[in-house]
Amino acid sequence: MSRLILTAIFTSVFHVTVASELAAELVTVQMQTSAGNITLELYPDAAPLTVANFLNYVDRHFYDQGSFYRVVRMDNQTQNTIKIEVIQGGLNLEPENLPFAPIAHETTADTGIRHTDGVISMARLEPGTASSEFFICINDQPELDYGGMRNPDGQGFAAFGRVVSGMNVVRAIQQMKTDTPPTDSLEYTSGQILLEPVQIELVTRLD
């Protein structure tokens, strides 16, 4: 066999191998909601714990019982000095009712995934309390990164993927009608809960 043919075979195998390795680093998930479809690209190579947790809920169809129920806009967070724009979804259950234990916190300093427009990330209280709840960023949100001060502990939130199709659906959800809070309310979610939550109907892997 000539050197030219051997080189061509080697080059072809090399490119197929590299393409397979790159594909293995990504997981594509489609989220069918009552407002339309959202397609996500997840990064297990960068955020292995967070992606594995999210896929536990996906593969066992727990998210099929969930919803987007909270939206944060510039006009409904007067109680916050540092403002963000996101939509939040998940199972909205008390911790003792969740199917899986909370996961360790993977910061943006660890993963390199910043909270830019369309990025999906885990909601939490203290570091290490993230479970089923997630949010999607509308516009860039650097105050959600490690060192940002939306959460006073400065640890930021655990980003693990991004929307690759359906940001029009995300933006439409953000603009839906929310509750009207009492004028003296100090609750951090006051005015941010959707009057009609958007149902998550089916979440499946596409690869």
N, C-alpha and C positions, 0 to 999 in steps of 0.2 A: 504494500500500500504506500502510495507516494506521501512525502512529507506535507505537501499541500493539502491532501485529503485529510490526513491526520490532524493538521492544524485547524482545518475547517470544523472537524468533528469536535475537537477540544474546545474551540471557541463557542460552538453551539451549545455544548453541554454546560460550559461555564456560564453562559447567559441565562440558560434555563434554571440553573442552580441558584444564581443570584436573584433572579425574578421570584423563585419559590421562597427564598429566604426573606425577601422584602415583603411578599404577600403574607408570610407567616407572622410578621410583626404587626399586622393590622387585622382587626375584626370589624366587619360591617354588620350593623344591626338596623332593622327597620321597625319603627314605632308607628303603628296605625292608631290614630286617635279620632275622636268624633269631630275634630276640626280639620283633619287632613293628615297626611303622612309626613314623618320626619325620619330621615336616614342619617345614621350616626357612624362615624369612623372611630374606633377605639384603639388605644395604643398600649397593649399589654407589655411590650418591651420596656416602655418608659415608666408605666404605672401598674406593675403586675398585681399588687394586692387589690387595688381599687377596681381594676378591670375584672379580675376574678370574682370579686364580690358582686359587681353589677351583673355579670353573666350568670351567677348563681340564681339571681332573681329572674333573669330572662329565660334561662333554659328550663326552669321549673314553673314558668308561666305565672309567677306571683304578680308581676307588673300588669298582667292582663286584668287584674282586679283593682288597679290603681287609677290615678287621675293627676292632671295638672290642676292644682287648687289654689295656688298663691301666685300673684304677679306683683313685681316691684317696679314702679315707674318713678319718674322724677316728681310726680304730683301726689304720691301717696305714701311718702316716708318722711313726713315733717318731724317725726320723733328722732330721726337720725341726722347727725351732722355730716357724716360721710355717706354719700348717696351712691346707689348702684342701680342697675337695670337687669333684671333676670325674671325667668318664670321657674317656678318650683313644682316638682311632681314627686310621686312615690306612692307609698301605701298609706301614709298619714296615720300610723298606728302608734300606740304607746310602746316603749321599748320592750316591755315584758310580753307583748303580743307578736313580736317580730320573729320570723322563722330562722334567722341567722344572727349570730353575735356581731356586735360592732367590730370594725376593723381598725388596724393601726393607721396612723395619719401619714400619707405620702405628700410632702409639701411640694410646691412648685420649684423650690430650690433643688429638691431631689430629682424631680421628673423633667424639668425644663419645659413643661407645658404651661404656658401663661394663659390667663383668663382674658382672651381676646374674643372678638365677636363670634358667636356660634359655639364657643367651647362649652362642654358639659363637665360638671364638677359635682362633688358630693357636699350636701348640706351637713352641718354638724353643730353641736354646742361646744363642748370641750374637745381638744385633740384626742382622737381615738374613740369618738362616739358616732362616727358616720355609719349608717346602716342602709336603709332603703331609699332615703330621700336624696334627690339630686336636683340640680338646677342648670339652666342653659342661659348663657350670657347674651344680652343684647348690647352691642357695641363693646368696645374694650373696657375691661374692669380691673385695672392694675391694683386697686385697693383690696382685691380678693386674693392677690398673690402673697407669697411669703414676704413678710415685712410690711404688707399693707395693713391698714388700720380699721377696716370695716369690722373685723373682730379684734377687740383690744389686746388679745394675746399675741398678735403679730405673726401667728403661724400660718395664716391664710387658709385656703381650702384646697382640696385634692382634685385637681383637674385631671381628666383621663381620656378625653376624646373631643370630637367636634362634630357639628352638623355639617354634612356635605350636600344635603338636599332637604328643602322644607323650611328654610329660615323665614319664608313668607308666612308659614303656619305659626312659627314661634312668635313672630311679631304681631300676628293677628290675635293670638292668645293673650299677649301682654296687654292689649288694648281693650279686653273684655271688661264688662262691668263688675265692680267689686263692692263689698259692703261699705256702709257709711259708719265711720267710728264715732263714738261719743267725743265731744270736744275736749274732755279732760282725760281721754284714754292715754295710758303710757305703754300699752301693749305694743311690742315691736311689729306685730303683724296687723295692727288695726288699719283698716282701709285697704288691705292687700288680699283679702280672701275673695275668690270668685263667687259671685252669686250662683252661677251655674258652672260647676267644675267641668273641665274637659276630660272626658273619659278616655283612658288608655285601653284600647280594645284588644290589641294583640301586639306583642313584641317578639320578633324572631331574628335569628341570625340569617344573613344573606350569603355567607360563605362557610 
